[in-house]
Amino acid sequence: MRRLLVLCLALSSLAVSAETYRWVDPQGRTVISDTPPPGRARDVSKSGAGGPNTDNQPYAVRLAAENYPVILYTSADCTKECKDARDLLNSRGVPFSERMVQKQEDVDELKQLVGDTFVPALKVGKQSFRGFEAGAYNNLLDLAGYPKTAAYGTKPSGGLAK
């Protein structure tokens, strides 16, 4: 019985530490997978399972992220506005998940959230905003309790952040 308990705990810790890989293949397509990319992939990024890691964040950030998680919806052809949205979130030290809209279920989720497939789109808790407007993003983040500036040593968040 004791061995079974230890085995269950070990397996559950492996499931929690699953990683996601994102890369661009030789044909220029963006791939997101739970398996490591092949040798010729470029722009490889790796992230943990679930939402962004908030372990080393100040208490206010951890609390806001727990109560009002942030998701940034992007697409492969969204460059400037998606980068601006990502940069704003990182400048405030907001831990966020980035979802690249590629599959039909992603399109359906985005349509339900903001009414169409326009990116970037930001979801903070249950509130959302279509497009990029710094004032609107800041307002949503302020209402959720995120700090106005990133804490010293905060690492960028999101799938494309570098």
C-alpha positions, 0 to 999 in steps of 0.5 A, a space after each residue: 500500500 505504501 509503495 502504491 502511494 509513493 508511485 501515485 505521488 511520483 506519477 502525479 508530479 510528472 504530470 504536473 511538470 509537463 512541458 510545451 514546446 513551440 517552434 517554427 518548422 522548415 516550411 515556416 509553420 508554427 508548431 506547438 507540441 508536448 514533444 521536443 522539436 526536431 533538430 532543424 526547428 528554429 525559434 524554439 521556446 519551452 513553457 511549463 504546463 498550465 498557466 504561467 509560473 508565478 512561484 517567484 513573483 510578489 504576493 500581489 502578482 500571485 494573488 492577481 494571477 490566481 484570481 484573474 488569470 491573463 491570456 493573450 490571443 495571437 496569430 502567426 500573422 499578427 506582428 506589431 500589435 501582438 508584440 506591443 501587447 506582449 511588451 505591455 504585459 511584460 513591462 508590468 510583470 504580468 504572468 500570462 499565457 499566450 494562445 496562438 489561434 490556429 485550430 477551429 476550437 481556438 477560433 470558436 473560443 475567440 469568437 465566443 470571447 470577443 465576437 470575432 477572430 480579431 487578434 490580439 485579444 486579451 482576457 483578464 479573468 472574465 473580462 476581455 478586450 478586442 485589439 490592442 489599446 494600451 489604456 484599455 489593457 492597463 485598465 483591465 490589469 489595474 482592476 485585477 490588481 496587477 502592479 503598474 511596473 514589473 518587480 526587479 528581476 521579473 522574467 518575461 512571460 508568454 510563449 513568444 517573449 524573449 
